[in-house]
Each structure stands twice: as C-alpha cells, then as structure tokens.
Amino acid sequence: MLLFGLGAALPLLLLGTLSREVLLRWRDRMIGLGQGLKVALGAILVATGLMIATGYDKAAETVLVNTLPSWLTNLTTCF
C-alpha cells in the first residue's frame, strides 16, 4: 500500500511542482491579459447597455437572425 501510494502521489507532485513554476513565470503576462480582458468586457457591457437603451439591439438582432444559417436559428429557438 505504501508503494502504491508513492506511485500515485509522485506524478501528481511532479505535475503540481512543474505547473506552479510555469504559472509563476507566466504570472505577469496573465495579470496583464486579465486587466486587458476586464477593460474589453467592460466596454462590451457598456456598448450592450447603450444598444438596449437606444433600441438598436432589435435592429442588431434582426441582422444576426437574417445572417445566421437557418439550422442555427432553429437550434437556438426550438427549446
């Protein structure tokens, strides 16, 4: 049982150690990417709110429904 436990734990410990080192190396890049995505998603949220407030969301929906293939429209509206 001890050998089985060591055999099962060693690969997990190795993966955990390697992934931690990789994540620590990539940490600054991931933080920068996260901040950029936060701004982009905020802009999308503001744009969506403005579209709803001005009523343009209905026109955009009409364009999308007319542009999308009929099988996708049927799939999204059948439930």
N, C-alpha and C positions, 0 to 999 in steps of 0.2 A: 504494500500500500504506500509505503514511503517513496519507493522508486516511481510508482505511478504518479503520485502527487508531484514529485520533482519533474518528471517528464511532461506533465500537463502544465506546470507553472513556468518552466523555463522559457518556452516560446512566447508565452504571454508577457513575461517580464522583459524579454528582449524586444518584442514589438512595442511595449509601453515605453521603454527607455529610448528606442530609436525615434518613435513618433514624437516624444517630448522634445528631443533635440531638434528635430525638423521644425516643430511648431515654434520653438523658441527662436530659431533662425528666421523664420518667416513672420514672426510676431509683428514687427513694424510695418511690413507690407500689408498684412491682413488688417491692421488697425487703420492704415491709410485707405485701403479699399473699403472698409466698413464705413468710414466717415464719408467717402465719396458716394457710396450707395445710399447712405442716410440722406444726403442732400438731394440726390436724384429721386428717391422715393418721396421725399417731401415735396419736390417740385411736381411730381406726377399727382400727388394728392391735392395740391393747390389747383392744378390745371383741371382735375376732375371736378372739384368743387365749383370752380368758375363755369365749367361747361354745364353743370346741373343748374346753377343759379341763373344762367342766361338762356337755358333751354336748348343749347346746342347739342346736348347729349343725345337728344332724339334724332337729330339730323345725322350725327356720327353713327348711331346705332343703325339707322336706315342704310347708310353707305356700307357698313360692315355686313349687314344681312344680305344685301344685294351682291356684295363682292364674294362672300364665302360660298363654297360649294354647297349644293342643296343637301348632300348627305350629312354634312356637319351641322347645318341648321336643323335638320330632322333629328339628329342625335341629341342635340342640346335642348330641344323643345319637347321631346317625347315623354319625358318624366315629369 
